[in-house]
Amino acid sequence: MDGFSVVALTVISILASVFWCSWKFKKSKEGTAPYPPGPRGLPILGYLPFLHVNLHHQFTELAKKYGPIYKLQLGSKLCMVISSPALIKEVVRDQDTIFANRDPPVAAIAATGGLGILWAPYGPYWRDMRKLFVRQMLSNNNLQASYVLRKEEVAKVVRDVSKKIGKPIEIGEMVFITELNVILSLLWGGTIDAEMRDRLGAEFRDKVSKLVDLLGKPNVSDYFPVLAKFDVQGIEKKMRAVVPGVEEILDSVIDERMKMIAAEGGKSSAGRAKDFLGILLDLKEQKVGEGSSFGLTQIKAILMDIVLGGTDTTATIVEWVMAELLHNPDIMKKVQEELTDVIGENNAAEEFHITKLHYLDAVVKETFRLHPPLPLLIPRFPSQSCVVGGYMIPKHSQVFLNMWAISMDPQIWENPSEFRPDRFLKKNGNFDYMGSNVQYLPFGSGRRVCPALPLGEKMVMYLLATLLHTFEWCLPERETVDVSEKFGIVMRKKTPLFAIPYNRF
Ligand code: HEM
């Protein structure tokens, strides 16, 4: 044997011993729990080539074969799919701290650097950012103070719809624009004049749609991190092309606001309804996480999260409610009767009416069950190995919580594919959005529950109450409602809904 072979053999033996020892150590740490069952895939690719477009349907079908917890190898990532309330409770309650972590997709890193709330890893930085958002921006006082901004936007949509009486309107587009305007007005309501706001809104709309679509596209780079630098599908490149445009808009609005602050002697919200940007700029330079300070980069990341997390979700659910009501005229009639009783023919809907609209609340809740905007929530990424339902979940596997399977389970919901709002009336059980009942989690649960839940609920209910109280809605002649869905980061309607408005009174 020559000298080189001896060295090579020694190195290989040392490496093999190190690998063996670390494998043994890992195994002993993991204990004896077995991995859950799951379908076999191809070498290297795993189950990736067999995935369908409507992932939530496919995951539900696989659960029928492999049970409420199963594993899938997707490229180099090991994924776990959990689809029973008892096991989901183990994740979001009993072991919430371990599962409060996330694995940001490449596209999300390209969008915000993972510096917002949505994709930040569980830890001090995420905790502080979330605290800022919840305590400062979404406090009861601020939500109430910003009602005037929501009211203006909702009045604007009423004016727009009134100009189109008797003509078909694309509902999804209308509610997307409205919800985006509501969010933008909450973000920087008083900063810019109406004309500039409309212009920026239109530019933003186009860019936000692109960002949401790119975030929802399955990306090979996420499943084969070694290939990420090649960006095989060009998703990262496309993302990096859209983001500067969004940042430019944010920069111009932030600049505008900074000038106003300077002119007003240092305080951002003087004399105006409190908008989020003003609140964020007041907090500038505070410490977040371990050492980083809350600067413009963090402000832009949080603004992007709010726009991305808040627009498509609220718009999509409003479109689904309209679709189900047009599909079920008897239920539409009951909703409108309740609106007339509570609000009165001569009055406009207001946010204080919301708590009295019990039937509309049940309709919205049933729509969330049947068409959850995030049917698999947002995947969790355990920060250490642990056991769920007697099976091993290794550290840094990707964990999907399949709420869609639970929504469609006949053991839990009688005739689950039927639209029956009555199941959510108070007398039939207690379902809130807070995640107290693990059978029903449209806003998630645990430490990562949607932080904007009170705002999301208000925006959805207020817009629906206004559209349904002010107008009668009909389908165009010979049209029917297609209630099939298209999976994405947010589950939208597959075909756009068109409806014709008429004045109700
Ligand atoms: C119909 C409306 C909405 C629905 C159905 C919804 C749903 C969700 C869900 C399911 C999650 C993940 C929860 C989990 O992992 O357990 C989430 C997280 C989040 N949502 Fe919402 N959301 C809505 C509205 C909003 C709005 C209006 C905003 C912002 C103004 C927002 C901002 C966020 C943020 C920042 C997160 C990340 C929280 C974290 O990771 O700590 N959402 N949302």
Residues whose N, C-alpha, C, O or C-beta is under 5 A from the ligand:
A	BS01	HEM	I117 L118 D305 I306 G309 G310 T313 T314 I317 P373 L374 L377 I378 P442 F443 G444 S445 R447 R448 V449 C450 P451 A452 G456
